[in-house]
Amino acid sequence: MGTLGGAGQAAAARRARTLGMEGEHRASQARSSDLPSGGGGAESPGGGAPFAGSSGSSTLLQADVLDLEEDEDDLEVFSKDASLMDMNSFSPMMPTSPLSMINQIKFEDETDLKDLFITVDAPESHVTTIETFITYRIITKTSRGEFDSSEFEVRRRYQDFLWLKGKLEEVHPTLIIPPLPEKFIVKGMVDRFNDDFIETRRKALHKFLNRIADHPTLTFNEDFKIFLTAQAWELSSHKKQGPGLLSRMGQTVRAVASSMRGVKNRPEEFMEMNNFIEIFSQKINLIDKISQRIYKEERDYFDEMKEYGPIHILWSASEEDLVDTLRGVASCIDKCCKATEKRMSGLSEVLLPVVHEYVLYSEMLMGVMKRRDQIQAELDSKVEALTYKKGDTDLLTEEIGKLEDKVECANNALKADWERWKLNMQNDIKSAFTDMAEENIHYYEQCLATWESFLTSQTDLHLEEDSEDKL
């Protein structure tokens, strides 16, 4: 285990250096000291409203923002903006710093260093006198030296995942934390104890943890390690060690005050980033809406088509001369039904989850930008106070120096993580649509071959009957 420990620590050091986010550690120390919070993790990323864009047109996406009015045909609107399917249009035209260039190279090199594997499975229902809830088994296998064992098995409920997400946002306010699935209802599922709902959530929670495990910084978070390894009572005890109610209220008040003041001079690169997020949010929400509509129409089509096979079988009983033909039609319909069901399964398992995950990511990104702005707003307020000598100038000067470091660390962390997220987003969406296109091609080829075979057999049968009549 000693050898593994040295290898794991060396890998950790390499990852920390390659990310170029050394400032995150300094920012964590600043947050744990007596410095003002500047917008801790109490702010929900999904709760932030979109920021107003900068004056002038954005260079992030060349396409016009789509109109999402309810009375407009979504499919027609979507088809008018074909540039959305060009994944290069997602790339913001921002200056690439040497740091971000190094990060991109190192991220690619680190694919072989994976040493943490997580599985979320075996959902289990628990009924108490107070509530009913679901827990999920989490199996972790690792070769890292900082872990006491190479394999762990724990059970966690949804609230535990929420706690982990909140702690990650608190410690890393300007890193892009993977989103969790919604707390209650997912796209028309009414019963949160429905088997389909539980399975959908299990897959999302599995992806959430593995996204964190693959992140070069979040994967080494101490709360993440505790989440994966601690027994239920140990995790409960650890949660109670967090900041008290009054401390959290103070952080919230300072965050609200900073957001009310606003940011006077947001750097241009973050203006462009914010514009990208706004346009991306609108487009991915539209894609999600259209995808859900297509799936619903496919479901209605499938339910209706299932009735035609039995109808043709019944019909053949009353048409003696057409028995074979009608039964052949019923067989073709049955094969097409199975192909349609398979395509629907691909749509619901391949495309819909990816699109909806990035809808949640768009909300998360708005929260990240809001927290970044809160940190800068706190610095701006101190600079303004020093300018008008509102308070102890020596103390203000010291606080400004620390806040400048904090802002720089937050900015560097966001810029490095932004490049990584953008690349992953492009690959995920491109892969989902490519897989779905291949599935559609296979579906139509299969249905076409089914009907061609049937029509050929009918043609041959009629030719034989004509020959016999002539004879």
VMD Tcl script that draws the C-alpha trace (Angstrom):
set ca {
  {0.00 0.00 0.00}
  {3.04 2.26 0.54}
  {3.92 2.09 -3.15}
  {0.35 2.89 -4.10}
  {0.38 5.75 -1.64}
  {3.45 7.31 -3.25}
  {2.00 6.85 -6.73}
  {-1.32 8.31 -5.70}
  {0.29 11.33 -4.07}
  {2.52 11.89 -7.08}
  {-0.52 11.71 -9.37}
  {-2.33 14.16 -7.12}
  {0.58 16.57 -7.28}
  {0.79 16.32 -11.05}
  {-2.92 16.98 -11.44}
  {-2.86 19.93 -9.09}
  {0.02 21.48 -11.01}
  {-1.43 20.86 -14.46}
  {-4.77 22.43 -13.67}
  {-3.09 25.74 -12.95}
  {-5.47 26.41 -10.08}
  {-3.01 26.84 -7.25}
  {-4.99 29.91 -6.36}
  {-7.92 27.74 -5.36}
  {-5.95 26.51 -2.35}
  {-5.09 30.05 -1.36}
  {-8.72 31.06 -1.79}
  {-9.76 28.21 0.49}
  {-7.35 29.45 3.14}
  {-8.74 32.95 2.78}
  {-12.28 31.66 3.23}
  {-11.29 29.77 6.37}
  {-9.71 32.90 7.89}
  {-11.48 36.00 9.17}
  {-11.82 37.52 5.72}
  {-15.30 38.49 4.46}
  {-16.91 35.64 2.62}
  {-17.63 37.37 -0.65}
  {-20.37 34.96 -1.65}
  {-19.83 31.51 -0.22}
  {-21.56 28.36 -1.24}
  {-24.91 29.28 0.31}
  {-26.11 30.55 -3.05}
  {-27.86 27.98 -5.16}
  {-26.45 27.95 -8.69}
  {-29.81 27.30 -10.17}
  {-31.36 30.26 -8.43}
  {-29.44 32.99 -10.22}
  {-31.26 34.94 -12.88}
  {-29.51 35.44 -16.22}
  {-27.39 38.54 -16.43}
  {-28.05 41.25 -18.92}
  {-25.74 40.95 -21.88}
  {-23.20 43.54 -22.84}
  {-23.98 46.27 -25.34}
  {-23.19 45.27 -28.87}
  {-23.49 41.87 -30.50}
  {-21.77 38.86 -28.99}
  {-19.01 37.12 -30.92}
  {-19.64 33.86 -29.10}
  {-22.36 32.55 -31.40}
  {-23.00 33.90 -34.87}
  {-26.62 32.78 -34.97}
  {-29.48 34.96 -33.79}
  {-31.12 34.06 -30.50}
  {-34.18 31.94 -31.18}
  {-37.63 33.21 -30.33}
  {-39.23 30.90 -27.76}
  {-42.80 32.22 -27.89}
  {-45.33 29.50 -27.15}
  {-47.37 30.07 -30.31}
  {-44.44 29.47 -32.61}
  {-43.70 26.08 -34.11}
  {-40.59 24.83 -32.30}
  {-39.47 22.50 -35.05}
  {-39.76 25.21 -37.69}
  {-37.87 27.70 -35.56}
  {-35.15 25.17 -34.83}
  {-34.69 24.32 -38.49}
  {-34.10 28.00 -39.28}
  {-31.00 28.02 -37.10}
  {-28.98 25.20 -38.58}
  {-25.78 26.77 -37.30}
  {-26.57 25.28 -33.89}
  {-25.58 21.89 -35.21}
  {-22.11 23.22 -36.04}
  {-20.33 22.46 -32.80}
  {-17.68 25.06 -33.61}
  {-20.32 27.71 -32.98}
  {-20.13 26.90 -29.28}
  {-16.52 28.05 -29.07}
  {-16.23 31.57 -27.61}
  {-13.72 33.83 -29.29}
  {-11.75 34.60 -26.14}
  {-8.02 35.22 -25.85}
  {-6.27 31.98 -24.96}
  {-3.81 32.49 -22.14}
  {-0.64 30.36 -21.86}
  {-2.13 28.92 -18.68}
  {-5.29 27.68 -20.41}
  {-3.21 26.26 -23.29}
  {-1.14 24.26 -20.82}
  {-4.28 23.07 -19.11}
  {-5.78 21.78 -22.35}
  {-2.63 19.77 -23.09}
  {-2.41 18.34 -19.59}
  {-6.09 17.40 -19.49}
  {-5.57 15.24 -22.57}
  {-2.48 13.62 -21.10}
  {-4.21 12.66 -17.87}
  {-6.65 10.16 -19.35}
  {-4.34 7.28 -18.37}
  {-4.07 8.40 -14.74}
  {-7.58 7.40 -13.70}
  {-7.34 5.82 -10.27}
  {-10.86 6.27 -8.87}
  {-13.84 4.21 -10.05}
  {-17.34 4.77 -8.67}
  {-20.57 2.83 -9.19}
  {-24.03 3.88 -8.03}
  {-26.55 1.02 -7.99}
  {-28.99 -1.05 -5.90}
  {-31.62 1.56 -4.95}
  {-33.46 0.61 -1.76}
  {-36.63 2.03 -0.24}
  {-36.72 2.93 3.46}
  {-39.96 3.57 5.35}
  {-39.94 5.23 8.77}
  {-42.64 6.75 10.94}
  {-41.60 10.19 9.67}
  {-40.73 9.71 6.01}
  {-40.10 7.38 3.12}
  {-36.89 7.73 1.13}
  {-34.57 5.92 -1.27}
  {-30.91 5.14 -0.66}
  {-28.37 4.10 -3.28}
  {-25.35 1.87 -2.88}
  {-22.05 3.52 -3.79}
  {-19.08 1.26 -4.49}
  {-15.68 2.96 -4.78}
  {-12.49 1.29 -6.00}
  {-9.23 3.22 -5.90}
  {-5.45 2.90 -5.82}
  {-4.85 6.27 -4.16}
  {-2.65 6.31 -1.10}
  {-4.77 8.82 0.80}
  {-7.56 6.24 1.06}
  {-7.39 3.72 3.92}
  {-8.53 0.86 1.68}
  {-8.79 0.03 -1.99}
  {-12.57 -0.55 -1.92}
  {-15.49 1.04 -0.07}
  {-19.23 0.44 0.01}
  {-21.68 2.92 1.52}
  {-25.34 3.88 1.11}
  {-26.44 7.47 0.48}
  {-29.75 9.23 0.03}
  {-30.46 12.21 -2.21}
  {-30.01 14.71 0.64}
  {-26.43 13.49 1.07}
  {-25.72 14.27 -2.57}
  {-27.15 17.75 -2.06}
  {-24.83 18.25 0.92}
  {-21.80 17.22 -1.17}
  {-22.73 19.58 -3.98}
  {-23.15 22.45 -1.49}
  {-19.75 21.77 0.10}
  {-18.03 21.70 -3.30}
  {-19.60 25.04 -4.21}
  {-18.55 26.48 -0.86}
  {-14.91 25.43 -1.20}
  {-14.64 26.02 -4.97}
  {-17.12 28.85 -5.76}
  {-15.88 29.44 -9.32}
  {-15.35 25.86 -10.43}
  {-18.08 24.27 -12.57}
  {-19.65 21.67 -10.29}
  {-21.56 18.89 -12.13}
  {-25.34 19.27 -11.72}
  {-27.60 16.98 -9.73}
  {-30.95 15.76 -11.11}
  {-34.02 17.68 -9.96}
  {-35.23 16.90 -6.47}
  {-38.74 15.72 -7.28}
  {-40.21 15.36 -10.76}
  {-38.33 14.62 -13.98}
  {-40.26 15.38 -17.16}
  {-43.76 14.16 -16.47}
  {-42.99 11.46 -13.92}
  {-45.48 11.99 -11.11}
  {-44.48 9.35 -8.57}
  {-40.96 9.85 -7.24}
  {-40.97 6.20 -6.09}
  {-41.82 5.02 -9.60}
  {-39.28 2.48 -10.90}
  {-38.52 4.54 -14.00}
  {-37.97 7.67 -11.91}
  {-35.65 5.86 -9.50}
  {-33.62 4.38 -12.36}
  {-33.38 7.75 -14.09}
  {-32.16 9.33 -10.88}
  {-29.69 6.49 -10.21}
  {-28.06 7.02 -13.60}
  {-27.87 10.78 -13.01}
  {-26.31 10.33 -9.56}
  {-23.82 7.84 -11.03}
  {-22.82 10.40 -13.65}
  {-22.63 13.17 -11.02}
  {-20.09 11.30 -8.89}
  {-18.02 10.17 -11.86}
  {-17.91 13.70 -13.23}
  {-16.44 14.80 -9.91}
  {-14.02 11.85 -9.87}
  {-12.74 12.83 -13.34}
  {-12.31 16.51 -12.42}
  {-8.64 17.37 -11.82}
  {-9.42 19.48 -8.70}
  {-12.74 18.32 -7.28}
  {-11.60 14.70 -7.18}
  {-9.18 15.56 -4.33}
  {-11.76 17.41 -2.24}
  {-11.82 16.12 1.35}
  {-15.61 16.22 1.62}
  {-15.84 14.12 -1.55}
  {-13.54 11.53 0.00}
  {-15.64 11.46 3.19}
  {-18.81 11.11 1.14}
  {-17.41 8.02 -0.60}
  {-15.92 6.31 2.46}
  {-17.67 7.32 5.70}
  {-20.42 5.23 7.23}
  {-23.81 6.87 7.74}
  {-23.20 7.92 11.34}
  {-19.73 9.25 10.49}
  {-21.11 11.32 7.63}
  {-23.86 12.68 9.88}
  {-21.26 13.69 12.48}
  {-19.10 15.35 9.82}
  {-22.04 17.39 8.54}
  {-22.55 18.85 12.03}
  {-18.98 20.16 12.04}
  {-19.80 22.70 9.35}
  {-20.42 26.42 10.01}
  {-23.27 27.19 12.35}
  {-26.57 28.82 11.45}
  {-25.44 32.34 12.36}
  {-22.27 31.97 10.30}
  {-24.24 30.75 7.28}
  {-26.69 33.63 7.70}
  {-23.81 36.08 7.78}
  {-22.37 34.64 4.59}
  {-25.78 34.85 2.92}
  {-26.25 38.48 3.99}
  {-22.83 39.46 2.64}
  {-23.52 37.60 -0.61}
  {-26.88 39.36 -1.04}
  {-25.29 42.72 -0.27}
  {-22.57 42.10 -2.87}
  {-25.12 41.06 -5.50}
  {-27.18 44.19 -4.80}
  {-24.14 46.40 -5.36}
  {-23.39 44.68 -8.64}
  {-20.15 44.75 -10.62}
  {-19.05 48.01 -12.15}
  {-16.23 46.78 -14.36}
  {-16.55 43.11 -15.23}
  {-13.54 42.05 -17.37}
  {-14.29 41.70 -21.08}
  {-13.50 37.99 -21.18}
  {-16.13 37.36 -18.50}
  {-18.62 39.55 -20.36}
  {-18.12 37.29 -23.37}
  {-18.36 34.21 -21.20}
  {-21.63 35.46 -19.70}
  {-23.08 36.19 -23.16}
  {-22.13 32.69 -24.27}
  {-23.91 31.19 -21.25}
  {-27.08 33.17 -21.94}
  {-27.26 32.10 -25.59}
  {-26.24 28.53 -24.81}
  {-28.95 28.36 -22.14}
  {-31.63 29.48 -24.57}
  {-30.55 27.05 -27.27}
  {-30.07 23.99 -25.05}
  {-33.45 24.62 -23.41}
  {-35.04 24.74 -26.86}
  {-33.31 21.50 -27.88}
  {-34.53 19.89 -24.67}
  {-38.08 21.06 -25.35}
  {-38.04 19.76 -28.93}
  {-36.45 16.44 -27.92}
  {-39.13 15.86 -25.30}
  {-41.82 16.70 -27.87}
  {-40.32 14.26 -30.40}
  {-40.19 11.53 -27.77}
  {-43.84 12.10 -26.85}
  {-44.90 11.94 -30.50}
  {-42.84 8.76 -30.97}
  {-44.59 7.26 -27.95}
  {-48.04 8.14 -29.34}
  {-47.07 6.72 -32.74}
  {-45.81 3.51 -31.14}
  {-48.97 3.04 -29.05}
  {-51.15 3.53 -32.10}
  {-49.09 1.26 -34.35}
  {-49.27 -1.59 -31.82}
  {-53.01 -1.83 -32.45}
  {-52.71 -2.39 -36.21}
  {-51.10 -5.84 -36.01}
  {-53.95 -7.51 -34.07}
  {-56.47 -5.69 -36.29}
  {-54.98 -7.25 -39.43}
  {-54.98 -10.70 -37.78}
  {-58.69 -10.34 -37.01}
  {-59.32 -9.05 -40.49}
  {-57.63 -12.11 -42.04}
  {-60.18 -14.36 -40.32}
  {-62.96 -12.87 -42.44}
  {-61.04 -12.66 -45.76}
  {-60.24 -16.17 -46.92}
  {-58.48 -15.03 -50.10}
  {-56.30 -12.51 -48.24}
  {-55.26 -14.55 -45.21}
  {-51.58 -14.80 -46.11}
  {-51.36 -11.18 -47.26}
  {-53.03 -9.75 -44.16}
  {-50.97 -11.93 -41.85}
  {-47.83 -10.78 -43.69}
  {-48.83 -7.15 -43.14}
  {-49.38 -7.89 -39.45}
  {-45.92 -9.48 -39.23}
  {-44.30 -6.42 -40.85}
  {-46.09 -4.09 -38.48}
  {-44.94 -6.16 -35.51}
  {-41.30 -5.97 -36.66}
  {-41.58 -2.21 -37.17}
  {-43.08 -1.88 -33.69}
  {-40.07 -3.62 -32.17}
  {-37.70 -1.41 -34.16}
  {-39.60 1.70 -33.07}
  {-39.45 0.62 -29.43}
  {-35.70 0.15 -29.71}
  {-35.30 3.60 -31.27}
  {-37.39 5.15 -28.47}
  {-35.17 3.43 -25.94}
  {-32.12 4.95 -27.62}
  {-33.74 8.38 -27.59}
  {-34.58 8.18 -23.89}
  {-31.23 6.71 -22.83}
  {-28.76 8.39 -25.21}
  {-30.02 11.81 -26.24}
  {-32.54 13.06 -23.66}
  {-30.33 12.62 -20.56}
  {-27.37 14.40 -22.19}
  {-29.45 17.33 -23.37}
  {-31.21 17.70 -20.03}
  {-27.93 17.47 -18.13}
  {-26.64 20.48 -20.06}
  {-29.87 22.34 -19.34}
  {-28.94 21.90 -15.68}
  {-25.33 22.85 -16.49}
  {-26.55 26.13 -17.99}
  {-28.26 26.96 -14.69}
  {-25.09 25.96 -12.83}
  {-22.97 28.24 -15.03}
  {-25.20 31.20 -14.24}
  {-24.64 30.49 -10.55}
  {-20.87 30.30 -11.05}
  {-20.83 33.66 -12.83}
  {-22.94 35.16 -10.06}
  {-20.52 33.94 -7.38}
  {-17.56 35.30 -9.35}
  {-19.27 38.68 -9.60}
  {-20.00 38.66 -5.86}
  {-16.31 38.22 -5.08}
  {-15.39 41.10 -7.39}
  {-18.22 43.25 -6.02}
  {-16.83 42.84 -2.51}
  {-13.43 44.01 -3.72}
  {-15.02 46.98 -5.52}
  {-16.84 48.02 -2.34}
  {-13.60 47.98 -0.33}
  {-11.79 50.02 -3.00}
  {-14.63 52.53 -2.99}
  {-14.54 52.75 0.81}
  {-10.79 53.39 0.71}
  {-11.23 56.05 -1.97}
  {-13.65 57.99 0.22}
  {-11.75 57.02 3.40}
  {-14.75 55.33 4.96}
  {-13.04 53.52 7.84}
  {-9.56 52.49 8.89}
  {-7.39 53.00 5.80}
  {-4.67 50.59 6.92}
  {-7.21 47.85 7.57}
  {-8.95 48.52 4.26}
  {-5.64 48.41 2.39}
  {-4.83 45.03 3.92}
  {-8.30 43.67 3.10}
  {-8.07 44.96 -0.47}
  {-4.77 43.16 -0.98}
  {-6.27 39.88 0.20}
  {-9.43 40.39 -1.86}
  {-7.38 41.11 -4.98}
  {-5.66 37.76 -4.52}
  {-9.03 36.12 -3.96}
  {-10.48 37.63 -7.15}
  {-7.43 36.61 -9.16}
  {-7.65 33.05 -7.85}
  {-11.38 32.89 -8.60}
  {-10.87 34.23 -12.13}
  {-8.03 31.83 -12.93}
  {-9.99 28.87 -11.60}
  {-13.04 29.74 -13.69}
  {-11.05 30.38 -16.87}
  {-9.20 27.06 -16.63}
  {-12.34 25.09 -15.75}
  {-14.30 26.86 -18.50}
  {-12.02 25.51 -21.22}
  {-12.30 22.01 -19.82}
  {-16.10 22.18 -19.52}
  {-16.51 23.61 -23.02}
  {-14.52 20.78 -24.56}
  {-16.50 18.15 -22.65}
  {-19.78 19.80 -23.63}
  {-18.92 19.79 -27.31}
  {-17.86 16.13 -27.21}
  {-20.92 15.00 -25.21}
  {-23.49 16.76 -27.39}
  {-21.79 15.78 -30.64}
  {-21.57 12.14 -29.53}
  {-25.23 12.06 -28.43}
  {-26.52 13.44 -31.73}
  {-24.19 11.24 -33.78}
  {-25.31 8.10 -31.94}
  {-28.95 9.09 -32.38}
  {-28.47 9.74 -36.10}
  {-26.89 6.29 -36.54}
  {-29.77 4.73 -34.60}
  {-32.29 6.47 -36.88}
  {-30.50 5.31 -40.02}
  {-30.48 1.73 -38.73}
  {-34.18 2.00 -37.85}
  {-35.25 3.18 -41.30}
  {-33.05 0.61 -43.05}
  {-34.59 -2.15 -40.94}
  {-38.18 -1.03 -41.61}
  {-37.47 -0.55 -45.30}
  {-35.93 -4.02 -45.60}
  {-38.95 -5.54 -43.81}
  {-41.49 -4.02 -46.18}
  {-39.35 -4.62 -49.29}
  {-39.09 -8.30 -48.41}
  {-42.86 -8.52 -47.93}
  {-43.68 -6.67 -51.17}
  {-41.20 -8.83 -53.13}
  {-42.81 -12.00 -51.81}
  {-46.25 -10.69 -52.75}
  {-45.07 -9.77 -56.23}
  {-43.60 -13.24 -56.78}
  {-46.81 -14.81 -55.52}
  {-48.93 -12.81 -57.96}
  {-46.61 -13.69 -60.84}
  {-46.94 -17.36 -60.03}
  {-50.73 -17.06 -59.87}
  {-50.79 -15.26 -63.26}
  {-48.65 -18.01 -64.80}
  {-50.96 -20.70 -63.49}
  {-54.00 -18.84 -64.87}
  {-52.42 -18.60 -68.33}
  {-51.67 -22.29 -68.35}
}
mol new
graphics top color blue
foreach p $ca { graphics top sphere $p radius 0.5 }
foreach p [lrange $ca 0 end-1] q [lrange $ca 1 end] { graphics top cylinder $p $q radius 0.2 }
display resetview
